[in-house]
Amino acid sequence: MTQTYPVLPLRDIVVFPHMIVPLFVGRDKSVAALEAAMAADKEIFLVAQLDPAEDDPERDDLYDIGVTATVLQLLKLPDGTVRVLVEGKRRAKFSDLETTDGHLVAAVDLLEGDVGEDELADAEKQVATETAALMRSVVDQFENYAKLNRKLPAETAVQLGEIEEPSRLADSVAANISVKVSDKQALLVELDAGKRLEMVYAFMEGELGVLQVEKKIKSRVKRQMEKTQREYYLNEQLKAIQRELGNEGEEGEGDEIAELTQKIATLKLSKEARSKATAELKKLKTMAPMSAEATVVRNYLDVLLGLPWGKKSKIKRDISAAQAVLDEDHYALEKVKDRIIEYLAVQARTNKLKGPILCLVGPPGVGKTSLGKSIAKATGREFIRQSLGGVRDEAEIRGHRRTYIGSLPGKIVTNLKKAGTSNPLFLLDEIDKLGQDFRGDPASALLEVLDPEQNSKFNDHYLEIDVDLSDVMFVTTANTLNLPQPLLDRMEIIRLEGYTEDEKVEIAERHLIAKQIEAHGLKPGEFTLTTEGLRALIQYYTREAGVRTLEREIAKLARKALRRILEGKDTTVTITPDNIGDFAGVKKYRHGLGEEENQIGAVTGLAWTEVGGELLTIESVTVPGKGAAKVTGKLGDVMKESIETAFSFVKARSPSYGIKPSLFARKDIHIHLPEGAVPKDGPSAGIGMVTSIVSTLTGVAVRREVAMTGEVTLRGRVLPIGGLKEKLLAALRGGITTVLIPQENEKDLAEIPANIREGLKIIPVSHVDEVLRLALTAPIEPITWSEEDDLAAQPPAGVAPIGGERRH
């Protein structure tokens, strides 16, 4: 039977038949629906919303099944809301929904399965034995639930026990248990009373488990609070007894206050630190020992008194012994060793010199971090390493203020306490990897630490007193000088370029091979890597500035050799150039010339990267066009501008190089730098670009054994470049015999190792004409060209040039 009712959508509540429930109504449509119900027969349809946040629900926002209800009482409150008391009657299902007179009206079908007051007597006779047992179980379970859930009145369980009709009992229990709206809606939808009883029993089982856990947690917290209060009371009693005994208890061995007092008296604290420590100790004495503030003060005093006040390690003054230590640990790196020995010499004479602040800059794997350890060993200082990679919070350097919960001192103070002396060596590793964003700028916090004029009064936010860092020797490491200028200005830059092949051989024979033999448990004589085999390993399996990859390759050889020995195939293994492929695998790199033969338009340039120098091939070809230059190879803006400069220079000087200017009217130049996925930038490939373009346009090949580097101007001058040693090393590694460098870089050759200068023919050049004379396989004959020739070479009007197109 279909009937029409005003609709009252409900949020976060489901009303069941026979339940009297108070509701607060505030939405205009809902108030209008109530007024319509009061004006008629006081009947209304109550249905729950799917989304409680929806203010203007439509049909799809409401559940399908609700209850018809009678409005028992309606009261309008001063704030505009309405308090209404409703009594659920029967389940009903939506048939249709529409809006009438500003409120929702629903056509609903009453559902069978609900029993009215007049049908109770008949229902009582039909209750089966199984249903009766289920009803009794539900009532018993509800009593247990009511005991744990203190929100329910005590008489609720008694009232439910008097209900004899199963459907009504199931609805009454469902209305009183705390479950989700969707679960209550599921109970409302279920018409079978027996199944509904089973569902409410299952829901109560789940809720009982949760309530029991809550009870356990509450009792545990209560016990803990009682224990804390008891301990506090006993501690206060103990203090009172000690005061009555004339403070005799303070002399006990475990008394913390007495221990702190003694430390303050015996340590060589600064005047400021002693005053601060005394004030904090006085504050601690008046505090309850278990209070949070007392813990903060205690931790502060532990940090303050744990610093090495007046403790210094004895600095070694024997220069010869220090030189021996540095030479033993590291091969080459003479510039760094000289700087350390100079520092020790001045220290030995004056005994006053502040610790220097050195910055070791070089590619990965050249020994920057291990060199820091050797410096500490040579000078007799404690070694502390602190990695700065990825640090983005200045509190890591300066510490947090004590107002914050869990505050700690910065890494500088923490490591000073860890070192145990006031003159350790601090290695600040990877200083160029410091983060800098909206969360903080630790590089700026380091300005005070690394300034010899300021770090005698370094102020940590946690300590709030000045700490003297002037005796600390700071050594920083970086791969590049991509650092803020003020920070760079405070450090003495020492560059560590890559190693030559001979240096790598020496390092491997002195250190790496022995280290890997020991690490792999090989016995003396079982594993031998000949010098020729080692050179082959360096040439064909590594291409790096440092020796990390070389060490990994030696470890690989050692592993394979050990396996062969344990399998009984060999008793000893000797690696030579002939059998290195059996152990190291296929050759990874080609050693020797960059090109197999002299080629037109192919030039070998030299590039600097963060991991050392590299050979850079420059290729160019001519294609039909109109004199444009196309560039590919993922080039940066500076390199693109360098190509444009080179192209303009060649155009301007084309007759001098035997090139007809008219050629540019019908040909384009395509310049490409291989390894297109690798970004490339910088002006130092300028003379290589000019050589490649001239070679392509004249058809004269470029010498394969020649490499070059230098910036070019529009007048053909060759300007100086940086990273000369790394570039010469790359040329030597690549088998190049002749290198052309800018004339102004000739002065830098004094710092290039002798074996590099002897292994290469280095020719300084000042103009592009010299470059072309040395790089091309044949001399270029200039031609005479006039403006009349240029006009004669132009195609007639309306005729497209070769390779071009006619435009109308």
Phi, psi and omega in degrees: 000126182265131178229160182248132180223151166294148186251132174244101178291139183249142175252131172058026177207146174235126179264135180254159176303144177072005180263134175261120188227133173276140180229147173250122187245131182231339183285143185301316181297321181291318178297320178297321179296320179295317180297322178295320180294318181293329180287336181261242185254018179063016178266140182214155180254121181257127180217141183278147176276146174292317180243111183297338183282348183286120183276331182233077187289142172257189182299320183288346180270359184243151174292161183283329188243134175222205178227146169279148184214160177251134177278114182273324184207144179222129182224123179270129182267160183299331182279006178098345179279164183238131174260125185229143178248121183238154176235120180294143182246286184222153175292146179211153183242140179304134168249318180203157180220133176212166180255125181225130178052040174080012176216165181277139176233132184239140168266121186234154175253124178289138185261146176284159176114342175267141184250129179276175183299323184283349182258002185299321184297316178296321183295323182300324182289335187266359182291120182283164180299318181298319180293322179297318179295320180295321178297317180297320180295320180296316180296316179298316180296323180293325177299316177298320180295318181295328179294322182276329181266103186284353180285340183273138175297150184295328184281352183299315181297323180294316180298319180294327180295340181273349180282129183253349183264124188299320182296317181291323179296315180299318181292322181293318178294316180301323182289337186258353180263153183267093175229171182294156180301320181296324178290320178295323178296322178298322177293324179292323182291325183289121183269334182285120185296320180297315179295323179296321178297318178297321181295315181293327177297317180295319179297320179294324176302312180297317180294324179299319178300315180295316182295324178294320177295318177302318180296318179298316181298315181298318180292323179294316179297320180297317178298318180296319179296319179297321179295316180297316179296322180295316180296320179297317181297316181294321178297319178296320177298318180298319178299316181298319179296318180296322178295321179294328181276009179076037177060025179295329182294337182291344180277358181296155186297325185269007183285119185290319182299316180296321180295317179294320178300317180294320179298316181297324182286327187266331182288151179273066182286154171289165182300317180295316181294320180296318179297316180294316182295319180296318180296318180293323179293320178297320178295319182296324182296330183271355185266154171292133186297335183266000183285156181294323181295324179296322178296320179297314181295320180297316179296322179298314180295324178299317180291313184298314183279348178276349179290150184281071181292116176075003180264126179226141173279149183286120182283133178286135182248359182280105184294320181296318180294320179296319178298321180296318180297314181295320180292326181292320185277329185222135176267143182067217183053044187296325184298317180292316181299317179300319181295321180292316181295322177299317178299315181296325180295315179294321179298318181295326183277315188263330182061023183232344191301132175290154180298132179287159178243102185258146174236112180270115184246127179182169180293166180297145172086009180266359173100028181292312183292316180293332177294325176300318177298318181295322179296317178298318179295319183289328183265352179079023180261156171290142184256126177232123179252132177230117181276129181257002181298121177082358178290125183234003183242125181293345176295338175297331180266311188264347182086170178261153176288151187289352178290340182275144176289134180074020181293149182222156174290165179288170183296330181297310180292319180299315181289330176295319177294320179295323182293325179081000176225158182270000179231053177280180171254120177264120173259109177268097189278144176055052182292339178281354180262011178300138176283155177207103179209198183294343181278346179155168181225085182296336179299323178290326178293332180285345181302320180288322182295320188262017177254112182300336181277343184246332191287000173287344178230053178290129183250115177269135183300327182285313183287324182063021174227163181282135177243135183273114178251010186292337179272351181282137175263116182261129173235124178248155177233150180203153174272329179222169176264031178280071186230157175301140185301317179300323178290320180297325183293337184272353186243151175268114186277125174236118183273135174246101180281176179292166180272149172281170180300318180296320179295321178297320178299315180297314181298318180296315183289329181277323190235306194292315184296314180297321180297317181287326176298317179292318182295331182262004176071024178281142180274159179303131178092344182285328185230124179228131175243109183292160180299320179294320178295322178295318178298319178297321178297317180293319186285320190254349185237353177226149172211086187208163178278326181263208183230016182294311180297322178300318179295321177295321179293322177294320177298322178297316178299317181297319179298314182292323178296317180297321179297316180297322180292316181290331177282354178081009179285327179219156172260329174224152180233127176240124182265125178231170177302334183285323185249008183296331179295332179292333184257319185266348179090197182292144179298134183269332185228158176259126180256136181130210184290148177295327180237149180287328183211166177296132183229152177279128175082358181253115183239141176265112176260175180234132183235151175254134175230173180295338181256019178117190180276158179217150170281139184232114180276134177244123181241145173212147178221160174259142178225154178304138181178211184227032175087022178267163177244123178253134182236140177220164179118022180056061183265147177279172183298319182296319181291323177297317178295325178296321178294318179298319178298313180298318182293318179296321179298315181295319178300315183293326184254017188302318180298327180295335182256017177074025181248128178284126179304330180296341180299328182289343180282343182232006180228141169257154174251128175251116180251129183227140173246112184303172189063063187296342180279347183266122178295141180224140180203166179115158185266358192286356178266013185303310182290333175294321178297313180301313182300317181295316181294315181296319179299318181294316185284333180264342182078014178264129184288159178259140179296130184287335184272003183255132172238158185211156175208140180159145178274143182247147176252174179293343178263003176088005178285149179256119183263157184291162181227173178250173177066037186297316184297315180299320180292319178293323176298317179298320178297317180295318178297324184276003177080014176288142181254330183235132179233130177261124181235159178297146181302322183290346176271001182298327180296333181285347182294340180296332181267359179277132179305148185300322183294333176287314181298325180283330183279348182232150171264104186261120184242115175285139179228149181243345182219154182299328181302321177294320180300310183295323179296324182273332188267329184274150184283344181219148179292153181259130179266123178290158178237160175263136184212132181242174179293328177296318177299321182296318179292321180295332182280348180288142177289151179303157179300135179085356179252127182287141174293166181299130179082354182261201178216150180282135178246134181254000000 
